Amino acid sequence: MNMCVEYYTDSPSLSGLWKDLKPMLRANSHDDKVDDQKYKSMRAEIHNLSGFRYHNIDISLVGMLHVTGPRAPEHEMPVDGPIDAQLVYSRNGINWHHFDSGRTPIIIRGASSAFDNAMI
């Protein structure tokens, strides 16, 4: 089961009494299936969610990591793979949904020799 999850919490002030974390969006078995079909990857992981309000909905670019294998020990992250920017939306800023079931990247990564070939 994929454990990379984006969480939500709030507080009446920055200095106190934060509520318990609630999951907002997680990569699921559908993401893993799409990843396997598109990238021959082991699983999908969500690595960030940067939301903003647009009229009456929240929109976000989600960094979806397509885990293709372990990374060399000298690197910080324990896994390797490309990261795509996917578009998600929410009506309340807490419950997020993908725009399409194919998990189409909103910004295409560059060719294998380009500076942006691994991540957007």
MODELLER restraints for C-alpha pairs under 7 A, 6 or more apart:
rsr = mdl.restraints
at = mdl.atoms
rsr.add(forms.Gaussian(group=physical.xy_distance, feature=features.Distance(at['CA:2:A'], at['CA:27:A']), mean=6.39, stdev=0.5))
rsr.add(forms.Gaussian(group=physical.xy_distance, feature=features.Distance(at['CA:2:A'], at['CA:28:A']), mean=6.60, stdev=0.5))
rsr.add(forms.Gaussian(group=physical.xy_distance, feature=features.Distance(at['CA:2:A'], at['CA:45:A']), mean=6.94, stdev=0.5))
rsr.add(forms.Gaussian(group=physical.xy_distance, feature=features.Distance(at['CA:4:A'], at['CA:26:A']), mean=6.21, stdev=0.5))
rsr.add(forms.Gaussian(group=physical.xy_distance, feature=features.Distance(at['CA:4:A'], at['CA:27:A']), mean=6.87, stdev=0.5))
rsr.add(forms.Gaussian(group=physical.xy_distance, feature=features.Distance(at['CA:4:A'], at['CA:45:A']), mean=5.53, stdev=0.5))
rsr.add(forms.Gaussian(group=physical.xy_distance, feature=features.Distance(at['CA:4:A'], at['CA:46:A']), mean=5.77, stdev=0.5))
rsr.add(forms.Gaussian(group=physical.xy_distance, feature=features.Distance(at['CA:5:A'], at['CA:23:A']), mean=6.47, stdev=0.5))
rsr.add(forms.Gaussian(group=physical.xy_distance, feature=features.Distance(at['CA:5:A'], at['CA:25:A']), mean=5.87, stdev=0.5))
rsr.add(forms.Gaussian(group=physical.xy_distance, feature=features.Distance(at['CA:5:A'], at['CA:26:A']), mean=4.40, stdev=0.5))
rsr.add(forms.Gaussian(group=physical.xy_distance, feature=features.Distance(at['CA:5:A'], at['CA:46:A']), mean=6.52, stdev=0.5))
rsr.add(forms.Gaussian(group=physical.xy_distance, feature=features.Distance(at['CA:6:A'], at['CA:23:A']), mean=6.00, stdev=0.5))
rsr.add(forms.Gaussian(group=physical.xy_distance, feature=features.Distance(at['CA:6:A'], at['CA:24:A']), mean=5.55, stdev=0.5))
rsr.add(forms.Gaussian(group=physical.xy_distance, feature=features.Distance(at['CA:6:A'], at['CA:25:A']), mean=5.32, stdev=0.5))
rsr.add(forms.Gaussian(group=physical.xy_distance, feature=features.Distance(at['CA:6:A'], at['CA:26:A']), mean=6.31, stdev=0.5))
rsr.add(forms.Gaussian(group=physical.xy_distance, feature=features.Distance(at['CA:7:A'], at['CA:21:A']), mean=5.90, stdev=0.5))
rsr.add(forms.Gaussian(group=physical.xy_distance, feature=features.Distance(at['CA:7:A'], at['CA:22:A']), mean=5.33, stdev=0.5))
rsr.add(forms.Gaussian(group=physical.xy_distance, feature=features.Distance(at['CA:7:A'], at['CA:23:A']), mean=4.38, stdev=0.5))
rsr.add(forms.Gaussian(group=physical.xy_distance, feature=features.Distance(at['CA:7:A'], at['CA:24:A']), mean=5.23, stdev=0.5))
rsr.add(forms.Gaussian(group=physical.xy_distance, feature=features.Distance(at['CA:8:A'], at['CA:21:A']), mean=5.51, stdev=0.5))
rsr.add(forms.Gaussian(group=physical.xy_distance, feature=features.Distance(at['CA:8:A'], at['CA:22:A']), mean=5.15, stdev=0.5))
rsr.add(forms.Gaussian(group=physical.xy_distance, feature=features.Distance(at['CA:8:A'], at['CA:23:A']), mean=6.27, stdev=0.5))
rsr.add(forms.Gaussian(group=physical.xy_distance, feature=features.Distance(at['CA:8:A'], at['CA:24:A']), mean=6.29, stdev=0.5))
rsr.add(forms.Gaussian(group=physical.xy_distance, feature=features.Distance(at['CA:8:A'], at['CA:94:A']), mean=6.73, stdev=0.5))
rsr.add(forms.Gaussian(group=physical.xy_distance, feature=features.Distance(at['CA:9:A'], at['CA:18:A']), mean=6.62, stdev=0.5))
rsr.add(forms.Gaussian(group=physical.xy_distance, feature=features.Distance(at['CA:9:A'], at['CA:19:A']), mean=5.60, stdev=0.5))
rsr.add(forms.Gaussian(group=physical.xy_distance, feature=features.Distance(at['CA:9:A'], at['CA:20:A']), mean=6.25, stdev=0.5))
rsr.add(forms.Gaussian(group=physical.xy_distance, feature=features.Distance(at['CA:9:A'], at['CA:21:A']), mean=5.03, stdev=0.5))
rsr.add(forms.Gaussian(group=physical.xy_distance, feature=features.Distance(at['CA:9:A'], at['CA:22:A']), mean=6.48, stdev=0.5))
rsr.add(forms.Gaussian(group=physical.xy_distance, feature=features.Distance(at['CA:10:A'], at['CA:18:A']), mean=5.69, stdev=0.5))
rsr.add(forms.Gaussian(group=physical.xy_distance, feature=features.Distance(at['CA:10:A'], at['CA:19:A']), mean=5.78, stdev=0.5))
rsr.add(forms.Gaussian(group=physical.xy_distance, feature=features.Distance(at['CA:11:A'], at['CA:17:A']), mean=6.03, stdev=0.5))
rsr.add(forms.Gaussian(group=physical.xy_distance, feature=features.Distance(at['CA:11:A'], at['CA:18:A']), mean=4.66, stdev=0.5))
rsr.add(forms.Gaussian(group=physical.xy_distance, feature=features.Distance(at['CA:11:A'], at['CA:19:A']), mean=6.35, stdev=0.5))
rsr.add(forms.Gaussian(group=physical.xy_distance, feature=features.Distance(at['CA:24:A'], at['CA:94:A']), mean=5.43, stdev=0.5))
rsr.add(forms.Gaussian(group=physical.xy_distance, feature=features.Distance(at['CA:24:A'], at['CA:95:A']), mean=5.26, stdev=0.5))
rsr.add(forms.Gaussian(group=physical.xy_distance, feature=features.Distance(at['CA:24:A'], at['CA:96:A']), mean=6.21, stdev=0.5))
rsr.add(forms.Gaussian(group=physical.xy_distance, feature=features.Distance(at['CA:25:A'], at['CA:95:A']), mean=6.97, stdev=0.5))
rsr.add(forms.Gaussian(group=physical.xy_distance, feature=features.Distance(at['CA:25:A'], at['CA:96:A']), mean=5.86, stdev=0.5))
rsr.add(forms.Gaussian(group=physical.xy_distance, feature=features.Distance(at['CA:26:A'], at['CA:46:A']), mean=6.54, stdev=0.5))
rsr.add(forms.Gaussian(group=physical.xy_distance, feature=features.Distance(at['CA:27:A'], at['CA:44:A']), mean=6.05, stdev=0.5))
rsr.add(forms.Gaussian(group=physical.xy_distance, feature=features.Distance(at['CA:27:A'], at['CA:45:A']), mean=5.63, stdev=0.5))
rsr.add(forms.Gaussian(group=physical.xy_distance, feature=features.Distance(at['CA:27:A'], at['CA:46:A']), mean=6.03, stdev=0.5))
rsr.add(forms.Gaussian(group=physical.xy_distance, feature=features.Distance(at['CA:31:A'], at['CA:44:A']), mean=5.91, stdev=0.5))
rsr.add(forms.Gaussian(group=physical.xy_distance, feature=features.Distance(at['CA:32:A'], at['CA:43:A']), mean=4.66, stdev=0.5))
rsr.add(forms.Gaussian(group=physical.xy_distance, feature=features.Distance(at['CA:32:A'], at['CA:44:A']), mean=5.21, stdev=0.5))
rsr.add(forms.Gaussian(group=physical.xy_distance, feature=features.Distance(at['CA:34:A'], at['CA:102:A']), mean=6.77, stdev=0.5))
rsr.add(forms.Gaussian(group=physical.xy_distance, feature=features.Distance(at['CA:35:A'], at['CA:41:A']), mean=5.68, stdev=0.5))
rsr.add(forms.Gaussian(group=physical.xy_distance, feature=features.Distance(at['CA:35:A'], at['CA:43:A']), mean=6.43, stdev=0.5))
rsr.add(forms.Gaussian(group=physical.xy_distance, feature=features.Distance(at['CA:35:A'], at['CA:44:A']), mean=6.32, stdev=0.5))
rsr.add(forms.Gaussian(group=physical.xy_distance, feature=features.Distance(at['CA:35:A'], at['CA:66:A']), mean=6.37, stdev=0.5))
rsr.add(forms.Gaussian(group=physical.xy_distance, feature=features.Distance(at['CA:36:A'], at['CA:42:A']), mean=6.51, stdev=0.5))
rsr.add(forms.Gaussian(group=physical.xy_distance, feature=features.Distance(at['CA:41:A'], at['CA:66:A']), mean=5.89, stdev=0.5))
rsr.add(forms.Gaussian(group=physical.xy_distance, feature=features.Distance(at['CA:41:A'], at['CA:67:A']), mean=5.43, stdev=0.5))
rsr.add(forms.Gaussian(group=physical.xy_distance, feature=features.Distance(at['CA:41:A'], at['CA:68:A']), mean=4.49, stdev=0.5))
rsr.add(forms.Gaussian(group=physical.xy_distance, feature=features.Distance(at['CA:42:A'], at['CA:67:A']), mean=5.54, stdev=0.5))
rsr.add(forms.Gaussian(group=physical.xy_distance, feature=features.Distance(at['CA:42:A'], at['CA:68:A']), mean=5.66, stdev=0.5))
rsr.add(forms.Gaussian(group=physical.xy_distance, feature=features.Distance(at['CA:43:A'], at['CA:66:A']), mean=6.18, stdev=0.5))
rsr.add(forms.Gaussian(group=physical.xy_distance, feature=features.Distance(at['CA:43:A'], at['CA:67:A']), mean=5.43, stdev=0.5))
rsr.add(forms.Gaussian(group=physical.xy_distance, feature=features.Distance(at['CA:44:A'], at['CA:64:A']), mean=6.58, stdev=0.5))
rsr.add(forms.Gaussian(group=physical.xy_distance, feature=features.Distance(at['CA:44:A'], at['CA:65:A']), mean=5.66, stdev=0.5))
rsr.add(forms.Gaussian(group=physical.xy_distance, feature=features.Distance(at['CA:44:A'], at['CA:66:A']), mean=4.85, stdev=0.5))
rsr.add(forms.Gaussian(group=physical.xy_distance, feature=features.Distance(at['CA:44:A'], at['CA:67:A']), mean=6.03, stdev=0.5))
rsr.add(forms.Gaussian(group=physical.xy_distance, feature=features.Distance(at['CA:45:A'], at['CA:64:A']), mean=5.69, stdev=0.5))
rsr.add(forms.Gaussian(group=physical.xy_distance, feature=features.Distance(at['CA:45:A'], at['CA:65:A']), mean=5.01, stdev=0.5))
rsr.add(forms.Gaussian(group=physical.xy_distance, feature=features.Distance(at['CA:45:A'], at['CA:66:A']), mean=6.63, stdev=0.5))
rsr.add(forms.Gaussian(group=physical.xy_distance, feature=features.Distance(at['CA:46:A'], at['CA:62:A']), mean=6.80, stdev=0.5))
rsr.add(forms.Gaussian(group=physical.xy_distance, feature=features.Distance(at['CA:46:A'], at['CA:63:A']), mean=5.82, stdev=0.5))
rsr.add(forms.Gaussian(group=physical.xy_distance, feature=features.Distance(at['CA:46:A'], at['CA:64:A']), mean=4.68, stdev=0.5))
rsr.add(forms.Gaussian(group=physical.xy_distance, feature=features.Distance(at['CA:46:A'], at['CA:65:A']), mean=6.14, stdev=0.5))
rsr.add(forms.Gaussian(group=physical.xy_distance, feature=features.Distance(at['CA:47:A'], at['CA:63:A']), mean=5.29, stdev=0.5))
rsr.add(forms.Gaussian(group=physical.xy_distance, feature=features.Distance(at['CA:47:A'], at['CA:64:A']), mean=6.15, stdev=0.5))
rsr.add(forms.Gaussian(group=physical.xy_distance, feature=features.Distance(at['CA:47:A'], at['CA:65:A']), mean=6.72, stdev=0.5))
rsr.add(forms.Gaussian(group=physical.xy_distance, feature=features.Distance(at['CA:48:A'], at['CA:62:A']), mean=5.60, stdev=0.5))
rsr.add(forms.Gaussian(group=physical.xy_distance, feature=features.Distance(at['CA:48:A'], at['CA:63:A']), mean=5.22, stdev=0.5))
rsr.add(forms.Gaussian(group=physical.xy_distance, feature=features.Distance(at['CA:49:A'], at['CA:60:A']), mean=6.14, stdev=0.5))
rsr.add(forms.Gaussian(group=physical.xy_distance, feature=features.Distance(at['CA:49:A'], at['CA:61:A']), mean=6.03, stdev=0.5))
rsr.add(forms.Gaussian(group=physical.xy_distance, feature=features.Distance(at['CA:49:A'], at['CA:62:A']), mean=4.68, stdev=0.5))
rsr.add(forms.Gaussian(group=physical.xy_distance, feature=features.Distance(at['CA:49:A'], at['CA:63:A']), mean=6.75, stdev=0.5))
rsr.add(forms.Gaussian(group=physical.xy_distance, feature=features.Distance(at['CA:50:A'], at['CA:60:A']), mean=5.22, stdev=0.5))
rsr.add(forms.Gaussian(group=physical.xy_distance, feature=features.Distance(at['CA:50:A'], at['CA:61:A']), mean=5.81, stdev=0.5))
rsr.add(forms.Gaussian(group=physical.xy_distance, feature=features.Distance(at['CA:50:A'], at['CA:62:A']), mean=6.79, stdev=0.5))
rsr.add(forms.Gaussian(group=physical.xy_distance, feature=features.Distance(at['CA:51:A'], at['CA:58:A']), mean=6.27, stdev=0.5))
rsr.add(forms.Gaussian(group=physical.xy_distance, feature=features.Distance(at['CA:51:A'], at['CA:59:A']), mean=5.41, stdev=0.5))
rsr.add(forms.Gaussian(group=physical.xy_distance, feature=features.Distance(at['CA:51:A'], at['CA:60:A']), mean=4.05, stdev=0.5))
rsr.add(forms.Gaussian(group=physical.xy_distance, feature=features.Distance(at['CA:51:A'], at['CA:61:A']), mean=6.89, stdev=0.5))
rsr.add(forms.Gaussian(group=physical.xy_distance, feature=features.Distance(at['CA:52:A'], at['CA:58:A']), mean=5.42, stdev=0.5))
rsr.add(forms.Gaussian(group=physical.xy_distance, feature=features.Distance(at['CA:52:A'], at['CA:59:A']), mean=5.54, stdev=0.5))
rsr.add(forms.Gaussian(group=physical.xy_distance, feature=features.Distance(at['CA:52:A'], at['CA:60:A']), mean=6.30, stdev=0.5))
rsr.add(forms.Gaussian(group=physical.xy_distance, feature=features.Distance(at['CA:53:A'], at['CA:59:A']), mean=6.31, stdev=0.5))
rsr.add(forms.Gaussian(group=physical.xy_distance, feature=features.Distance(at['CA:57:A'], at['CA:89:A']), mean=6.84, stdev=0.5))
rsr.add(forms.Gaussian(group=physical.xy_distance, feature=features.Distance(at['CA:57:A'], at['CA:90:A']), mean=5.88, stdev=0.5))
rsr.add(forms.Gaussian(group=physical.xy_distance, feature=features.Distance(at['CA:57:A'], at['CA:91:A']), mean=4.94, stdev=0.5))
rsr.add(forms.Gaussian(group=physical.xy_distance, feature=features.Distance(at['CA:58:A'], at['CA:89:A']), mean=5.48, stdev=0.5))
rsr.add(forms.Gaussian(group=physical.xy_distance, feature=features.Distance(at['CA:58:A'], at['CA:90:A']), mean=4.98, stdev=0.5))
rsr.add(forms.Gaussian(group=physical.xy_distance, feature=features.Distance(at['CA:58:A'], at['CA:91:A']), mean=6.18, stdev=0.5))
rsr.add(forms.Gaussian(group=physical.xy_distance, feature=features.Distance(at['CA:58:A'], at['CA:93:A']), mean=5.91, stdev=0.5))
rsr.add(forms.Gaussian(group=physical.xy_distance, feature=features.Distance(at['CA:59:A'], at['CA:88:A']), mean=5.87, stdev=0.5))
rsr.add(forms.Gaussian(group=physical.xy_distance, feature=features.Distance(at['CA:59:A'], at['CA:89:A']), mean=4.47, stdev=0.5))
rsr.add(forms.Gaussian(group=physical.xy_distance, feature=features.Distance(at['CA:59:A'], at['CA:90:A']), mean=6.52, stdev=0.5))
rsr.add(forms.Gaussian(group=physical.xy_distance, feature=features.Distance(at['CA:60:A'], at['CA:87:A']), mean=5.83, stdev=0.5))
rsr.add(forms.Gaussian(group=physical.xy_distance, feature=features.Distance(at['CA:60:A'], at['CA:88:A']), mean=5.31, stdev=0.5))
rsr.add(forms.Gaussian(group=physical.xy_distance, feature=features.Distance(at['CA:60:A'], at['CA:89:A']), mean=6.19, stdev=0.5))
rsr.add(forms.Gaussian(group=physical.xy_distance, feature=features.Distance(at['CA:61:A'], at['CA:85:A']), mean=5.71, stdev=0.5))
rsr.add(forms.Gaussian(group=physical.xy_distance, feature=features.Distance(at['CA:61:A'], at['CA:86:A']), mean=5.46, stdev=0.5))
rsr.add(forms.Gaussian(group=physical.xy_distance, feature=features.Distance(at['CA:61:A'], at['CA:87:A']), mean=4.89, stdev=0.5))
rsr.add(forms.Gaussian(group=physical.xy_distance, feature=features.Distance(at['CA:61:A'], at['CA:88:A']), mean=6.43, stdev=0.5))
rsr.add(forms.Gaussian(group=physical.xy_distance, feature=features.Distance(at['CA:62:A'], at['CA:85:A']), mean=5.45, stdev=0.5))
rsr.add(forms.Gaussian(group=physical.xy_distance, feature=features.Distance(at['CA:62:A'], at['CA:86:A']), mean=5.11, stdev=0.5))
rsr.add(forms.Gaussian(group=physical.xy_distance, feature=features.Distance(at['CA:62:A'], at['CA:87:A']), mean=6.26, stdev=0.5))
rsr.add(forms.Gaussian(group=physical.xy_distance, feature=features.Distance(at['CA:62:A'], at['CA:88:A']), mean=6.91, stdev=0.5))
rsr.add(forms.Gaussian(group=physical.xy_distance, feature=features.Distance(at['CA:63:A'], at['CA:83:A']), mean=6.01, stdev=0.5))
rsr.add(forms.Gaussian(group=physical.xy_distance, feature=features.Distance(at['CA:63:A'], at['CA:84:A']), mean=5.69, stdev=0.5))
rsr.add(forms.Gaussian(group=physical.xy_distance, feature=features.Distance(at['CA:63:A'], at['CA:85:A']), mean=4.92, stdev=0.5))
rsr.add(forms.Gaussian(group=physical.xy_distance, feature=features.Distance(at['CA:63:A'], at['CA:86:A']), mean=6.58, stdev=0.5))
rsr.add(forms.Gaussian(group=physical.xy_distance, feature=features.Distance(at['CA:64:A'], at['CA:83:A']), mean=5.26, stdev=0.5))
rsr.add(forms.Gaussian(group=physical.xy_distance, feature=features.Distance(at['CA:64:A'], at['CA:84:A']), mean=5.28, stdev=0.5))
rsr.add(forms.Gaussian(group=physical.xy_distance, feature=features.Distance(at['CA:64:A'], at['CA:85:A']), mean=6.38, stdev=0.5))
rsr.add(forms.Gaussian(group=physical.xy_distance, feature=features.Distance(at['CA:64:A'], at['CA:86:A']), mean=6.91, stdev=0.5))
rsr.add(forms.Gaussian(group=physical.xy_distance, feature=features.Distance(at['CA:65:A'], at['CA:81:A']), mean=6.31, stdev=0.5))
rsr.add(forms.Gaussian(group=physical.xy_distance, feature=features.Distance(at['CA:65:A'], at['CA:82:A']), mean=5.84, stdev=0.5))
rsr.add(forms.Gaussian(group=physical.xy_distance, feature=features.Distance(at['CA:65:A'], at['CA:83:A']), mean=4.31, stdev=0.5))
rsr.add(forms.Gaussian(group=physical.xy_distance, feature=features.Distance(at['CA:65:A'], at['CA:84:A']), mean=6.66, stdev=0.5))
rsr.add(forms.Gaussian(group=physical.xy_distance, feature=features.Distance(at['CA:66:A'], at['CA:81:A']), mean=5.20, stdev=0.5))
rsr.add(forms.Gaussian(group=physical.xy_distance, feature=features.Distance(at['CA:66:A'], at['CA:82:A']), mean=5.58, stdev=0.5))
rsr.add(forms.Gaussian(group=physical.xy_distance, feature=features.Distance(at['CA:66:A'], at['CA:83:A']), mean=6.18, stdev=0.5))
rsr.add(forms.Gaussian(group=physical.xy_distance, feature=features.Distance(at['CA:67:A'], at['CA:79:A']), mean=6.38, stdev=0.5))
rsr.add(forms.Gaussian(group=physical.xy_distance, feature=features.Distance(at['CA:67:A'], at['CA:80:A']), mean=5.67, stdev=0.5))
rsr.add(forms.Gaussian(group=physical.xy_distance, feature=features.Distance(at['CA:67:A'], at['CA:81:A']), mean=4.71, stdev=0.5))
rsr.add(forms.Gaussian(group=physical.xy_distance, feature=features.Distance(at['CA:68:A'], at['CA:80:A']), mean=5.89, stdev=0.5))
rsr.add(forms.Gaussian(group=physical.xy_distance, feature=features.Distance(at['CA:68:A'], at['CA:81:A']), mean=4.95, stdev=0.5))
rsr.add(forms.Gaussian(group=physical.xy_distance, feature=features.Distance(at['CA:69:A'], at['CA:79:A']), mean=5.80, stdev=0.5))
rsr.add(forms.Gaussian(group=physical.xy_distance, feature=features.Distance(at['CA:69:A'], at['CA:80:A']), mean=5.43, stdev=0.5))
rsr.add(forms.Gaussian(group=physical.xy_distance, feature=features.Distance(at['CA:69:A'], at['CA:81:A']), mean=6.91, stdev=0.5))
rsr.add(forms.Gaussian(group=physical.xy_distance, feature=features.Distance(at['CA:70:A'], at['CA:78:A']), mean=6.02, stdev=0.5))
rsr.add(forms.Gaussian(group=physical.xy_distance, feature=features.Distance(at['CA:70:A'], at['CA:79:A']), mean=4.28, stdev=0.5))
rsr.add(forms.Gaussian(group=physical.xy_distance, feature=features.Distance(at['CA:70:A'], at['CA:80:A']), mean=5.58, stdev=0.5))
rsr.add(forms.Gaussian(group=physical.xy_distance, feature=features.Distance(at['CA:71:A'], at['CA:77:A']), mean=6.94, stdev=0.5))
rsr.add(forms.Gaussian(group=physical.xy_distance, feature=features.Distance(at['CA:71:A'], at['CA:78:A']), mean=5.53, stdev=0.5))
rsr.add(forms.Gaussian(group=physical.xy_distance, feature=features.Distance(at['CA:71:A'], at['CA:79:A']), mean=4.71, stdev=0.5))
rsr.add(forms.Gaussian(group=physical.xy_distance, feature=features.Distance(at['CA:71:A'], at['CA:80:A']), mean=4.97, stdev=0.5))
rsr.add(forms.Gaussian(group=physical.xy_distance, feature=features.Distance(at['CA:82:A'], at['CA:118:A']), mean=4.61, stdev=0.5))
rsr.add(forms.Gaussian(group=physical.xy_distance, feature=features.Distance(at['CA:82:A'], at['CA:119:A']), mean=5.67, stdev=0.5))
rsr.add(forms.Gaussian(group=physical.xy_distance, feature=features.Distance(at['CA:83:A'], at['CA:118:A']), mean=6.26, stdev=0.5))
rsr.add(forms.Gaussian(group=physical.xy_distance, feature=features.Distance(at['CA:83:A'], at['CA:119:A']), mean=4.60, stdev=0.5))
rsr.add(forms.Gaussian(group=physical.xy_distance, feature=features.Distance(at['CA:83:A'], at['CA:120:A']), mean=6.45, stdev=0.5))
rsr.add(forms.Gaussian(group=physical.xy_distance, feature=features.Distance(at['CA:84:A'], at['CA:105:A']), mean=5.81, stdev=0.5))
rsr.add(forms.Gaussian(group=physical.xy_distance, feature=features.Distance(at['CA:84:A'], at['CA:119:A']), mean=6.12, stdev=0.5))
rsr.add(forms.Gaussian(group=physical.xy_distance, feature=features.Distance(at['CA:84:A'], at['CA:120:A']), mean=5.85, stdev=0.5))
rsr.add(forms.Gaussian(group=physical.xy_distance, feature=features.Distance(at['CA:85:A'], at['CA:105:A']), mean=5.37, stdev=0.5))
rsr.add(forms.Gaussian(group=physical.xy_distance, feature=features.Distance(at['CA:85:A'], at['CA:106:A']), mean=5.86, stdev=0.5))
rsr.add(forms.Gaussian(group=physical.xy_distance, feature=features.Distance(at['CA:85:A'], at['CA:107:A']), mean=6.01, stdev=0.5))
rsr.add(forms.Gaussian(group=physical.xy_distance, feature=features.Distance(at['CA:85:A'], at['CA:120:A']), mean=6.04, stdev=0.5))
rsr.add(forms.Gaussian(group=physical.xy_distance, feature=features.Distance(at['CA:86:A'], at['CA:103:A']), mean=6.60, stdev=0.5))
rsr.add(forms.Gaussian(group=physical.xy_distance, feature=features.Distance(at['CA:86:A'], at['CA:104:A']), mean=6.43, stdev=0.5))
rsr.add(forms.Gaussian(group=physical.xy_distance, feature=features.Distance(at['CA:86:A'], at['CA:105:A']), mean=4.63, stdev=0.5))
rsr.add(forms.Gaussian(group=physical.xy_distance, feature=features.Distance(at['CA:86:A'], at['CA:106:A']), mean=5.29, stdev=0.5))
rsr.add(forms.Gaussian(group=physical.xy_distance, feature=features.Distance(at['CA:87:A'], at['CA:98:A']), mean=6.41, stdev=0.5))
rsr.add(forms.Gaussian(group=physical.xy_distance, feature=features.Distance(at['CA:87:A'], at['CA:99:A']), mean=6.43, stdev=0.5))
rsr.add(forms.Gaussian(group=physical.xy_distance, feature=features.Distance(at['CA:87:A'], at['CA:106:A']), mean=6.06, stdev=0.5))
rsr.add(forms.Gaussian(group=physical.xy_distance, feature=features.Distance(at['CA:88:A'], at['CA:96:A']), mean=6.32, stdev=0.5))
rsr.add(forms.Gaussian(group=physical.xy_distance, feature=features.Distance(at['CA:88:A'], at['CA:97:A']), mean=5.34, stdev=0.5))
rsr.add(forms.Gaussian(group=physical.xy_distance, feature=features.Distance(at['CA:88:A'], at['CA:98:A']), mean=4.42, stdev=0.5))
rsr.add(forms.Gaussian(group=physical.xy_distance, feature=features.Distance(at['CA:88:A'], at['CA:99:A']), mean=5.74, stdev=0.5))
rsr.add(forms.Gaussian(group=physical.xy_distance, feature=features.Distance(at['CA:89:A'], at['CA:96:A']), mean=5.43, stdev=0.5))
rsr.add(forms.Gaussian(group=physical.xy_distance, feature=features.Distance(at['CA:89:A'], at['CA:97:A']), mean=5.40, stdev=0.5))
rsr.add(forms.Gaussian(group=physical.xy_distance, feature=features.Distance(at['CA:89:A'], at['CA:98:A']), mean=6.49, stdev=0.5))
rsr.add(forms.Gaussian(group=physical.xy_distance, feature=features.Distance(at['CA:90:A'], at['CA:96:A']), mean=4.62, stdev=0.5))
rsr.add(forms.Gaussian(group=physical.xy_distance, feature=features.Distance(at['CA:90:A'], at['CA:97:A']), mean=6.34, stdev=0.5))
rsr.add(forms.Gaussian(group=physical.xy_distance, feature=features.Distance(at['CA:109:A'], at['CA:116:A']), mean=5.78, stdev=0.5))
rsr.add(forms.Gaussian(group=physical.xy_distance, feature=features.Distance(at['CA:109:A'], at['CA:117:A']), mean=5.24, stdev=0.5))
rsr.add(forms.Gaussian(group=physical.xy_distance, feature=features.Distance(at['CA:109:A'], at['CA:118:A']), mean=6.80, stdev=0.5))
rsr.add(forms.Gaussian(group=physical.xy_distance, feature=features.Distance(at['CA:109:A'], at['CA:119:A']), mean=6.49, stdev=0.5))
rsr.add(forms.Gaussian(group=physical.xy_distance, feature=features.Distance(at['CA:109:A'], at['CA:120:A']), mean=6.23, stdev=0.5))
rsr.add(forms.Gaussian(group=physical.xy_distance, feature=features.Distance(at['CA:110:A'], at['CA:116:A']), mean=5.07, stdev=0.5))
rsr.add(forms.Gaussian(group=physical.xy_distance, feature=features.Distance(at['CA:110:A'], at['CA:117:A']), mean=4.37, stdev=0.5))
rsr.add(forms.Gaussian(group=physical.xy_distance, feature=features.Distance(at['CA:111:A'], at['CA:117:A']), mean=5.47, stdev=0.5))
